[in-house]
């Protein structure tokens, strides 16, 4: 889990290496912060797994492997049921 605080996030990511799997979850097409964290982890040698609800998510491009769990719903908030099912 990465905290939302930038300093704590950086401190956590500084400890990843090629023995770590970073899982990024993005329910919508907007996952810039998650993708940036994954990009940094990849640069440090970590493997990345993206669980995405939209193929347009930038997490899709930063992941070594992707689990696509569509979250197509009407309204401003995506359903997280598919993402939770994928993680289970």
Biopython code that builds the backbone (N, CA, C, O; Angstrom):
import numpy as np
from Bio.PDB.StructureBuilder import StructureBuilder

atoms = [
    (1, "UNK", "N", (0.836, -1.175, 0.000)),
    (1, "UNK", "CA", (0.000, 0.000, 0.000)),
    (1, "UNK", "C", (0.878, 1.233, 0.000)),
    (1, "UNK", "O", (1.799, 1.349, 0.808)),
    (2, "UNK", "N", (0.590, 2.164, -0.914)),
    (2, "UNK", "CA", (1.324, 3.430, -0.946)),
    (2, "UNK", "C", (0.467, 4.539, -0.349)),
    (2, "UNK", "O", (-0.687, 4.716, -0.741)),
    (3, "UNK", "N", (1.020, 5.274, 0.582)),
    (3, "UNK", "CA", (0.266, 6.406, 1.136)),
    (3, "UNK", "C", (0.106, 7.507, 0.096)),
    (3, "UNK", "O", (0.859, 7.561, -0.876)),
    (4, "UNK", "N", (-0.867, 8.380, 0.298)),
    (4, "UNK", "CA", (-1.118, 9.467, -0.638)),
    (4, "UNK", "C", (-0.124, 10.611, -0.457)),
    (4, "UNK", "O", (0.041, 11.430, -1.361)),
    (5, "UNK", "N", (0.522, 10.678, 0.664)),
    (5, "UNK", "CA", (1.524, 11.704, 0.937)),
    (5, "UNK", "C", (2.752, 11.476, 0.051)),
    (5, "UNK", "O", (3.305, 10.376, 0.038)),
    (6, "UNK", "N", (3.180, 12.492, -0.682)),
    (6, "UNK", "CA", (4.269, 12.351, -1.658)),
    (6, "UNK", "C", (5.572, 11.883, -1.016)),
    (6, "UNK", "O", (6.248, 11.017, -1.572)),
    (7, "UNK", "N", (5.935, 12.427, 0.122)),
    (7, "UNK", "CA", (7.200, 12.046, 0.771)),
    (7, "UNK", "C", (7.166, 10.596, 1.235)),
    (7, "UNK", "O", (8.141, 9.864, 1.065)),
    (8, "UNK", "N", (6.050, 10.180, 1.819)),
    (8, "UNK", "CA", (5.943, 8.788, 2.279)),
    (8, "UNK", "C", (5.884, 7.821, 1.103)),
    (8, "UNK", "O", (6.415, 6.713, 1.172)),
    (9, "UNK", "N", (5.229, 8.251, 0.016)),
    (9, "UNK", "CA", (5.162, 7.417, -1.186)),
    (9, "UNK", "C", (6.563, 7.203, -1.751)),
    (9, "UNK", "O", (6.931, 6.082, -2.101)),
    (10, "UNK", "N", (7.340, 8.278, -1.839)),
    (10, "UNK", "CA", (8.708, 8.178, -2.361)),
    (10, "UNK", "C", (9.565, 7.292, -1.471)),
    (10, "UNK", "O", (10.349, 6.483, -1.968)),
    (11, "UNK", "N", (9.422, 7.438, -0.176)),
    (11, "UNK", "CA", (10.212, 6.616, 0.754)),
    (11, "UNK", "C", (9.876, 5.133, 0.602)),
    (11, "UNK", "O", (10.764, 4.283, 0.674)),
    (12, "UNK", "N", (8.616, 4.829, 0.396)),
    (12, "UNK", "CA", (8.202, 3.437, 0.208)),
    (12, "UNK", "C", (8.748, 2.882, -1.095)),
    (12, "UNK", "O", (9.260, 1.763, -1.125)),
    (13, "UNK", "N", (8.647, 3.650, -2.171)),
    (13, "UNK", "CA", (9.100, 3.169, -3.475)),
    (13, "UNK", "C", (10.622, 3.056, -3.575)),
    (13, "UNK", "O", (11.127, 2.297, -4.401)),
    (14, "UNK", "N", (11.342, 3.783, -2.765)),
    (14, "UNK", "CA", (12.808, 3.696, -2.794)),
    (14, "UNK", "C", (13.297, 2.315, -2.374)),
    (14, "UNK", "O", (14.428, 1.941, -2.685)),
    (15, "UNK", "N", (12.460, 1.552, -1.673)),
    (15, "UNK", "CA", (12.860, 0.242, -1.177)),
    (15, "UNK", "C", (12.513, -0.910, -2.102)),
    (15, "UNK", "O", (12.821, -2.059, -1.785)),
    (16, "UNK", "N", (11.878, -0.637, -3.245)),
    (16, "UNK", "CA", (11.530, -1.739, -4.144)),
    (16, "UNK", "C", (12.729, -2.116, -4.996)),
    (16, "UNK", "O", (13.589, -1.287, -5.293)),
    (17, "UNK", "N", (12.767, -3.379, -5.381)),
    (17, "UNK", "CA", (13.818, -3.883, -6.265)),
    (17, "UNK", "C", (13.250, -5.047, -7.068)),
    (17, "UNK", "O", (12.031, -5.204, -7.139)),
    (18, "UNK", "N", (14.105, -5.861, -7.671)),
    (18, "UNK", "CA", (13.637, -6.925, -8.560)),
    (18, "UNK", "C", (12.966, -8.087, -7.825)),
    (18, "UNK", "O", (12.489, -9.021, -8.469)),
    (19, "UNK", "N", (12.919, -8.048, -6.501)),
    (19, "UNK", "CA", (12.234, -9.088, -5.725)),
    (19, "UNK", "C", (10.799, -8.700, -5.379)),
    (19, "UNK", "O", (10.089, -9.462, -4.723)),
    (20, "UNK", "N", (10.374, -7.521, -5.818)),
    (20, "UNK", "CA", (9.078, -6.962, -5.426)),
    (20, "UNK", "C", (8.110, -6.961, -6.604)),
    (20, "UNK", "O", (8.488, -6.672, -7.739)),
    (21, "UNK", "N", (6.861, -7.288, -6.313)),
    (21, "UNK", "CA", (5.778, -7.149, -7.279)),
    (21, "UNK", "C", (4.922, -5.979, -6.831)),
    (21, "UNK", "O", (4.407, -5.972, -5.713)),
    (22, "UNK", "N", (4.771, -4.995, -7.697)),
    (22, "UNK", "CA", (3.933, -3.835, -7.407)),
    (22, "UNK", "C", (2.621, -4.018, -8.147)),
    (22, "UNK", "O", (2.611, -4.214, -9.362)),
    (23, "UNK", "N", (1.506, -3.953, -7.413)),
    (23, "UNK", "CA", (0.175, -4.102, -7.985)),
    (23, "UNK", "C", (-0.478, -2.732, -7.990)),
    (23, "UNK", "O", (-0.658, -2.116, -6.940)),
    (24, "UNK", "N", (-0.830, -2.261, -9.174)),
    (24, "UNK", "CA", (-1.513, -0.982, -9.311)),
    (24, "UNK", "C", (-2.962, -1.203, -9.699)),
    (24, "UNK", "O", (-3.256, -1.977, -10.610)),
    (25, "UNK", "N", (-3.868, -0.527, -9.011)),
    (25, "UNK", "CA", (-5.299, -0.673, -9.271)),
    (25, "UNK", "C", (-5.845, 0.667, -9.744)),
    (25, "UNK", "O", (-5.680, 1.689, -9.078)),
    (26, "UNK", "N", (-6.500, 0.647, -10.909)),
    (26, "UNK", "CA", (-7.098, 1.858, -11.460)),
    (26, "UNK", "C", (-8.444, 1.499, -12.068)),
    (26, "UNK", "O", (-8.518, 0.798, -13.077)),
    (27, "UNK", "N", (-9.504, 1.988, -11.442)),
    (27, "UNK", "CA", (-10.849, 1.637, -11.890)),
    (27, "UNK", "C", (-11.299, 2.420, -13.110)),
    (27, "UNK", "O", (-12.222, 1.995, -13.804)),
    (28, "UNK", "N", (-10.673, 3.548, -13.386)),
    (28, "UNK", "CA", (-11.117, 4.410, -14.473)),
    (28, "UNK", "C", (-9.980, 4.659, -15.461)),
    (28, "UNK", "O", (-8.890, 4.100, -15.335)),
    (29, "UNK", "N", (-10.259, 5.505, -16.437)),
    (29, "UNK", "CA", (-9.227, 5.886, -17.411)),
    (29, "UNK", "C", (-8.232, 6.864, -16.799)),
    (29, "UNK", "O", (-7.219, 7.189, -17.419)),
    (30, "UNK", "N", (-8.515, 7.332, -15.589)),
    (30, "UNK", "CA", (-7.650, 8.297, -14.915)),
    (30, "UNK", "C", (-6.863, 7.582, -13.835)),
    (30, "UNK", "O", (-7.383, 7.330, -12.748)),
    (31, "UNK", "N", (-5.639, 7.262, -14.120)),
    (31, "UNK", "CA", (-4.814, 6.583, -13.135)),
    (31, "UNK", "C", (-3.387, 7.083, -13.196)),
    (31, "UNK", "O", (-2.439, 6.317, -13.023)),
    (32, "UNK", "N", (-3.238, 8.391, -13.445)),
    (32, "UNK", "CA", (-1.899, 8.953, -13.644)),
    (32, "UNK", "C", (-0.985, 8.728, -12.451)),
    (32, "UNK", "O", (0.171, 8.341, -12.623)),
    (33, "UNK", "N", (-1.485, 8.965, -11.247)),
    (33, "UNK", "CA", (-0.636, 8.830, -10.060)),
    (33, "UNK", "C", (-0.217, 7.382, -9.839)),
    (33, "UNK", "O", (0.925, 7.111, -9.468)),
    (34, "UNK", "N", (-1.137, 6.459, -10.066)),
    (34, "UNK", "CA", (-0.821, 5.034, -9.941)),
    (34, "UNK", "C", (0.207, 4.651, -10.995)),
    (34, "UNK", "O", (1.172, 3.947, -10.695)),
    (35, "UNK", "N", (0.008, 5.107, -12.221)),
    (35, "UNK", "CA", (0.936, 4.792, -13.311)),
    (35, "UNK", "C", (2.322, 5.373, -13.043)),
    (35, "UNK", "O", (3.329, 4.729, -13.341)),
    (36, "UNK", "N", (2.384, 6.569, -12.491)),
    (36, "UNK", "CA", (3.689, 7.179, -12.186)),
    (36, "UNK", "C", (4.428, 6.386, -11.116)),
    (36, "UNK", "O", (5.641, 6.198, -11.208)),
    (37, "UNK", "N", (3.712, 5.928, -10.114)),
    (37, "UNK", "CA", (4.333, 5.115, -9.066)),
    (37, "UNK", "C", (4.840, 3.798, -9.654)),
    (37, "UNK", "O", (5.921, 3.326, -9.301)),
    (38, "UNK", "N", (4.052, 3.212, -10.550)),
    (38, "UNK", "CA", (4.473, 1.953, -11.179)),
    (38, "UNK", "C", (5.667, 2.164, -12.102)),
    (38, "UNK", "O", (6.554, 1.314, -12.178)),
    (39, "UNK", "N", (5.691, 3.281, -12.793)),
    (39, "UNK", "CA", (6.826, 3.596, -13.667)),
    (39, "UNK", "C", (8.113, 3.695, -12.852)),
    (39, "UNK", "O", (9.154, 3.181, -13.261)),
    (40, "UNK", "N", (8.040, 4.350, -11.708)),
    (40, "UNK", "CA", (9.206, 4.474, -10.838)),
    (40, "UNK", "C", (9.635, 3.098, -10.323)),
    (40, "UNK", "O", (10.826, 2.791, -10.281)),
    (41, "UNK", "N", (8.665, 2.276, -9.931)),
    (41, "UNK", "CA", (8.978, 0.929, -9.435)),
    (41, "UNK", "C", (9.637, 0.088, -10.525)),
    (41, "UNK", "O", (10.580, -0.654, -10.250)),
    (42, "UNK", "N", (9.149, 0.197, -11.754)),
    (42, "UNK", "CA", (9.761, -0.542, -12.867)),
    (42, "UNK", "C", (11.201, -0.098, -13.111)),
    (42, "UNK", "O", (12.074, -0.915, -13.404)),
    (43, "UNK", "N", (11.433, 1.194, -12.987)),
    (43, "UNK", "CA", (12.793, 1.709, -13.168)),
    (43, "UNK", "C", (13.737, 1.154, -12.108)),
    (43, "UNK", "O", (14.939, 1.031, -12.343)),
    (44, "UNK", "N", (13.193, 0.820, -10.946)),
    (44, "UNK", "CA", (13.999, 0.241, -9.865)),
    (44, "UNK", "C", (14.092, -1.271, -9.974)),
    (44, "UNK", "O", (14.719, -1.912, -9.131)),
    (45, "UNK", "N", (13.466, -1.863, -11.018)),
    (45, "UNK", "CA", (13.581, -3.293, -11.259)),
    (45, "UNK", "C", (12.406, -4.132, -10.811)),
    (45, "UNK", "O", (12.407, -5.345, -11.021)),
    (46, "UNK", "N", (11.400, -3.524, -10.199)),
    (46, "UNK", "CA", (10.243, -4.282, -9.721)),
    (46, "UNK", "C", (9.379, -4.742, -10.883)),
    (46, "UNK", "O", (9.338, -4.101, -11.933)),
    (47, "UNK", "N", (8.695, -5.848, -10.687)),
    (47, "UNK", "CA", (7.698, -6.318, -11.639)),
    (47, "UNK", "C", (6.395, -5.609, -11.315)),
    (47, "UNK", "O", (6.149, -5.245, -10.165)),
    (48, "UNK", "N", (5.549, -5.409, -12.340)),
    (48, "UNK", "CA", (4.306, -4.677, -12.128)),
    (48, "UNK", "C", (3.113, -5.452, -12.664)),
    (48, "UNK", "O", (3.176, -6.076, -13.723)),
    (49, "UNK", "N", (2.031, -5.397, -11.907)),
    (49, "UNK", "CA", (0.762, -6.004, -12.287)),
    (49, "UNK", "C", (-0.299, -4.931, -12.183)),
    (49, "UNK", "O", (-0.482, -4.336, -11.121)),
    (50, "UNK", "N", (-0.998, -4.681, -13.272)),
    (50, "UNK", "CA", (-2.052, -3.682, -13.272)),
    (50, "UNK", "C", (-3.418, -4.339, -13.264)),
    (50, "UNK", "O", (-3.686, -5.232, -14.068)),
    (51, "UNK", "N", (-4.281, -3.904, -12.360)),
    (51, "UNK", "CA", (-5.678, -4.325, -12.345)),
    (51, "UNK", "C", (-6.464, -3.092, -12.765)),
    (51, "UNK", "O", (-6.567, -2.120, -12.017)),
    (52, "UNK", "N", (-7.015, -3.148, -13.974)),
    (52, "UNK", "CA", (-7.605, -1.948, -14.556)),
    (52, "UNK", "C", (-9.065, -2.167, -14.892)),
    (52, "UNK", "O", (-9.489, -3.275, -15.223)),
    (53, "UNK", "N", (-9.821, -1.092, -14.802)),
    (53, "UNK", "CA", (-11.235, -1.132, -15.158)),
    (53, "UNK", "C", (-11.499, -0.516, -16.517)),
    (53, "UNK", "O", (-12.602, -0.629, -17.052)),
    (54, "UNK", "N", (-10.480, 0.144, -17.082)),
    (54, "UNK", "CA", (-10.597, 0.774, -18.392)),
    (54, "UNK", "C", (-9.301, 0.544, -19.163)),
    (54, "UNK", "O", (-8.211, 0.746, -18.629)),
    (55, "UNK", "N", (-9.423, 0.126, -20.409)),
    (55, "UNK", "CA", (-8.221, -0.092, -21.221)),
    (55, "UNK", "C", (-7.497, 1.213, -21.526)),
    (55, "UNK", "O", (-6.335, 1.192, -21.934)),
    (56, "UNK", "N", (-8.162, 2.343, -21.336)),
    (56, "UNK", "CA", (-7.542, 3.643, -21.560)),
    (56, "UNK", "C", (-6.697, 4.101, -20.373)),
    (56, "UNK", "O", (-6.034, 5.135, -20.449)),
    (57, "UNK", "N", (-6.714, 3.353, -19.297)),
    (57, "UNK", "CA", (-5.950, 3.723, -18.105)),
    (57, "UNK", "C", (-4.456, 3.734, -18.403)),
    (57, "UNK", "O", (-3.960, 2.822, -19.065)),
    (58, "UNK", "N", (-3.724, 4.746, -17.930)),
    (58, "UNK", "CA", (-2.276, 4.756, -18.116)),
    (58, "UNK", "C", (-1.585, 3.625, -17.361)),
    (58, "UNK", "O", (-0.435, 3.300, -17.657)),
    (59, "UNK", "N", (-2.260, 3.031, -16.406)),
    (59, "UNK", "CA", (-1.702, 1.878, -15.689)),
    (59, "UNK", "C", (-1.505, 0.718, -16.657)),
    (59, "UNK", "O", (-0.589, -0.086, -16.489)),
    (60, "UNK", "N", (-2.357, 0.631, -17.661)),
    (60, "UNK", "CA", (-2.251, -0.403, -18.693)),
    (60, "UNK", "C", (-0.867, -0.379, -19.348)),
    (60, "UNK", "O", (-0.291, -1.433, -19.618)),
    (61, "UNK", "N", (-0.340, 0.805, -19.600)),
    (61, "UNK", "CA", (0.944, 0.938, -20.288)),
    (61, "UNK", "C", (2.143, 0.759, -19.365)),
    (61, "UNK", "O", (3.254, 0.538, -19.847)),
    (62, "UNK", "N", (1.952, 0.846, -18.070)),
    (62, "UNK", "CA", (3.052, 0.727, -17.116)),
    (62, "UNK", "C", (3.130, -0.649, -16.474)),
    (62, "UNK", "O", (3.943, -0.868, -15.576)),
    (63, "UNK", "N", (2.294, -1.578, -16.924)),
    (63, "UNK", "CA", (2.220, -2.894, -16.296)),
    (63, "UNK", "C", (2.897, -3.962, -17.138)),
    (63, "UNK", "O", (2.755, -3.997, -18.361)),
    (64, "UNK", "N", (3.643, -4.841, -16.453)),
    (64, "UNK", "CA", (4.193, -6.003, -17.137)),
    (64, "UNK", "C", (3.070, -6.979, -17.485)),
    (64, "UNK", "O", (3.064, -7.576, -18.562)),
    (65, "UNK", "N", (2.129, -7.133, -16.570)),
    (65, "UNK", "CA", (0.943, -7.960, -16.780)),
    (65, "UNK", "C", (-0.279, -7.154, -16.398)),
    (65, "UNK", "O", (-0.218, -6.307, -15.507)),
    (66, "UNK", "N", (-1.408, -7.421, -17.081)),
    (66, "UNK", "CA", (-2.633, -6.666, -16.833)),
    (66, "UNK", "C", (-3.786, -7.630, -16.595)),
    (66, "UNK", "O", (-3.939, -8.627, -17.301)),
    (67, "UNK", "N", (-4.593, -7.314, -15.586)),
    (67, "UNK", "CA", (-5.880, -7.971, -15.376)),
    (67, "UNK", "C", (-6.933, -6.917, -15.689)),
    (67, "UNK", "O", (-7.022, -5.885, -15.024)),
    (68, "UNK", "N", (-7.732, -7.202, -16.721)),
    (68, "UNK", "CA", (-8.759, -6.256, -17.150)),
    (68, "UNK", "C", (-10.087, -6.683, -16.543)),
    (68, "UNK", "O", (-10.607, -7.757, -16.846)),
    (69, "UNK", "N", (-10.623, -5.832, -15.687)),
    (69, "UNK", "CA", (-11.912, -6.085, -15.039)),
    (69, "UNK", "C", (-12.807, -4.890, -15.354)),
    (69, "UNK", "O", (-12.806, -3.914, -14.604)),
    (70, "UNK", "N", (-13.571, -4.944, -16.448)),
    (70, "UNK", "CA", (-14.356, -3.782, -16.886)),
    (70, "UNK", "C", (-15.247, -3.224, -15.784)),
    (70, "UNK", "O", (-15.911, -3.969, -15.062)),
    (71, "UNK", "N", (-15.248, -1.912, -15.670)),
    (71, "UNK", "CA", (-16.078, -1.238, -14.672)),
    (71, "UNK", "C", (-16.995, -0.236, -15.355)),
    (71, "UNK", "O", (-17.207, 0.867, -14.851)),
    (72, "UNK", "N", (-17.536, -0.622, -16.498)),
    (72, "UNK", "CA", (-18.416, 0.268, -17.256)),
    (72, "UNK", "C", (-19.749, 0.444, -16.545)),
    (72, "UNK", "O", (-20.563, -0.478, -16.496)),
    (73, "UNK", "N", (-19.963, 1.610, -16.005)),
    (73, "UNK", "CA", (-21.240, 1.959, -15.388)),
    (73, "UNK", "C", (-21.538, 3.408, -15.713)),
    (73, "UNK", "O", (-20.628, 4.202, -15.955)),
    (74, "UNK", "N", (-22.797, 3.743, -15.717)),
    (74, "UNK", "CA", (-23.168, 5.140, -15.925)),
    (74, "UNK", "C", (-22.957, 5.909, -14.630)),
    (74, "UNK", "O", (-23.262, 5.409, -13.548)),
    (75, "UNK", "N", (-22.445, 7.101, -14.740)),
    (75, "UNK", "CA", (-22.248, 7.926, -13.554)),
    (75, "UNK", "C", (-20.787, 8.245, -13.330)),
    (75, "UNK", "O", (-19.917, 7.710, -14.016)),
    (76, "UNK", "N", (-20.515, 9.114, -12.375)),
    (76, "UNK", "CA", (-19.146, 9.573, -12.165)),
    (76, "UNK", "C", (-18.253, 8.583, -11.432)),
    (76, "UNK", "O", (-17.029, 8.684, -11.520)),
    (77, "UNK", "N", (-18.831, 7.633, -10.712)),
    (77, "UNK", "CA", (-18.031, 6.681, -9.941)),
    (77, "UNK", "C", (-18.134, 5.284, -10.541)),
    (77, "UNK", "O", (-19.240, 4.793, -10.765)),
    (78, "UNK", "N", (-17.002, 4.636, -10.804)),
    (78, "UNK", "CA", (-17.041, 3.296, -11.376)),
    (78, "UNK", "C", (-17.416, 2.272, -10.305)),
    (78, "UNK", "O", (-17.220, 2.496, -9.110)),
    (79, "UNK", "N", (-17.949, 1.169, -10.755)),
    (79, "UNK", "CA", (-18.221, 0.063, -9.855)),
    (79, "UNK", "C", (-16.901, -0.636, -9.551)),
    (79, "UNK", "O", (-16.129, -0.928, -10.465)),
    (80, "UNK", "N", (-16.642, -0.902, -8.295)),
    (80, "UNK", "CA", (-15.395, -1.604, -7.957)),
    (80, "UNK", "C", (-15.627, -3.097, -7.789)),
    (80, "UNK", "O", (-14.703, -3.824, -7.424)),
    (81, "UNK", "N", (-16.840, -3.567, -8.046)),
    (81, "UNK", "CA", (-17.132, -4.989, -7.876)),
    (81, "UNK", "C", (-16.232, -5.841, -8.754)),
    (81, "UNK", "O", (-15.684, -6.840, -8.288)),
    (82, "UNK", "N", (-16.069, -5.463, -10.023)),
    (82, "UNK", "CA", (-15.231, -6.243, -10.934)),
    (82, "UNK", "C", (-13.783, -6.247, -10.478)),
    (82, "UNK", "O", (-13.108, -7.272, -10.576)),
    (83, "UNK", "N", (-13.293, -5.116, -9.979)),
    (83, "UNK", "CA", (-11.910, -5.048, -9.511)),
    (83, "UNK", "C", (-11.707, -5.922, -8.281)),
    (83, "UNK", "O", (-10.700, -6.622, -8.178)),
    (84, "UNK", "N", (-12.638, -5.888, -7.364)),
    (84, "UNK", "CA", (-12.533, -6.720, -6.162)),
    (84, "UNK", "C", (-12.588, -8.187, -6.545)),
    (84, "UNK", "O", (-11.845, -9.002, -5.997)),
    (85, "UNK", "N", (-13.452, -8.528, -7.472)),
    (85, "UNK", "CA", (-13.534, -9.926, -7.931)),
    (85, "UNK", "C", (-12.222, -10.359, -8.558)),
    (85, "UNK", "O", (-11.765, -11.477, -8.321)),
    (86, "UNK", "N", (-11.605, -9.488, -9.360)),
    (86, "UNK", "CA", (-10.324, -9.823, -9.994)),
    (86, "UNK", "C", (-9.234, -10.028, -8.948)),
    (86, "UNK", "O", (-8.415, -10.938, -9.075)),
    (87, "UNK", "N", (-9.219, -9.195, -7.924)),
    (87, "UNK", "CA", (-8.201, -9.325, -6.887)),
    (87, "UNK", "C", (-8.427, -10.571, -6.014)),
    (87, "UNK", "O", (-7.477, -11.155, -5.495)),
    (88, "UNK", "N", (-9.683, -10.960, -5.865)),
    (88, "UNK", "CA", (-9.988, -12.157, -5.065)),
    (88, "UNK", "C", (-9.524, -13.399, -5.784)),
    (88, "UNK", "O", (-9.691, -14.506, -5.273)),
]
sb = StructureBuilder()
sb.init_structure("model")
sb.init_model(0)
sb.init_chain("A")
sb.init_seg("    ")
for serial, (resi, resn, name, xyz) in enumerate(atoms, 1):
    if name == "N":
        sb.init_residue(resn, " ", resi, " ")
    sb.init_atom(name, np.array(xyz, "f"), 0.0, 1.0, " ", f" {name:<3s}", serial, name[0])
structure = sb.get_structure()
